[in-house]
């Protein structure tokens, strides 16, 4: 299964920059199970990278590597912004 046969560029941009909203919309349309819902709550970027690797590694390894870069950079970036915001209060 190829990523581009199922999804398009708009989905790719949405899942990279707005993972919670995109996962919520897609999760209600096509259920992605317990892993998806737990990931939506705790670590959406990491969940996207895990699911991308599970389904698309053999056909699109570059997209999976980019998903992991977003996962590691996005999650740590969110943590830094949140900690700065909370420390200012």
Residue pairs with C-beta under 8 A, 6 or more apart in sequence:
1 55
1 56
1 59
2 56
2 59
2 60
3 12
3 52
3 56
3 59
3 60
3 63
4 60
11 22
12 63
14 21
14 22
15 22
15 23
15 48
16 48
16 67
16 70
19 44
19 45
19 47
19 48
19 74
20 40
20 44
23 32
23 36
23 39
23 40
23 44
23 47
23 48
24 40
26 32
27 36
27 37
27 40
32 51
35 47
35 50
35 51
36 47
36 51
38 47
39 46
39 47
39 48
39 50
39 51
40 47
43 71
43 75
45 70
45 71
45 74
45 75
45 78
46 71
46 75
48 67
48 70
48 71
49 64
49 67
49 68
49 70
49 71
52 63
52 64
52 67
53 64
53 67
53 68
56 63
56 64
57 64
